[in-house]
Amino acid sequence: MSDAPLPASAEPADRLAAVVALRRLADQLEDAAVEEAMRTGWGWPQVAEALGITRQAVHKKHAQRLIAAGVTLRRR
């Protein structure tokens, strides 16, 4: 187990709630960063490499949301 700080509460429910909140925040930060990258001309391969996942995975996760947000997506 890592030495990451946990909430002061000893209650498992509080600690698990903190994990959920961090996951949501991480997702929001990823969404914003991917959108910014795509708006500035990055392609799927660049975003995927930066995130450490496959191009297909990043496309599947973000393409629909980006299209709905009016982001022009680059083709290969």
N, C-alpha and C positions, 0 to 999 in steps of 0.2 A: 504494500500500500504506500502511496506517496505521502509526502509531508505537506500536502495542500491544506490550507487553513479551512476549518469547518465552522459553521455557525456556533456561537457560544452555547446554544441550547444543546442539551444532551439527548433531546427527543429525536428519534429516528425520523419521524414525520417532518420535523423542521429541516433536518439535513436533506432529506429527499426533496422537499419543496425547493430548497436552495439549488439542488442539482437541476430540477426542472426549469427554474428561472434562468440559470446560466445557459442551459441548452437553447431556450427561447431567445435569449440575448445573442448567443453565438449565431443562430439562424438569421436574426435580423441584421447583424453585422455582415454576414456573408452575403445576404440578399443585396444590401446597399453597396458593398464592394464590387460584387459581380456586375450590378447595373452600371456603376461608375466606369468600370473597366470596359464594358461593352459600348457604352456611350462615347468613350474616348478612342474607339477603334480596335480594341483587342478582339481577337478571335477566340473561338471555343478552345483550340489547343493551348493557347497562352493561359487562359483562365484555368483550365483543367490542370496544367502543370503547376501553376501557382498554388492551387488548392490541394495538390497531391492526389487527384482522382482522375478517372478517365474522361475523355472528351464526351463520350456518350452519357456518362453519369451527370456531368455538369449540365449538359443540354437537357436531359430528362428532368432535372430538378428545377431549372431556371427558365427554359425557353418560353413556356406559356405565360409566365408572369411578366417577362420582359416584353413580349409581343403586346400584351394587354396594357403595359406601361408606355407603349409607343416607341420602344427602342428599336432602331434599325439594326437587324442582325446581319452580320457578315456571312457570306457563303465562303466556301473553301477558296 
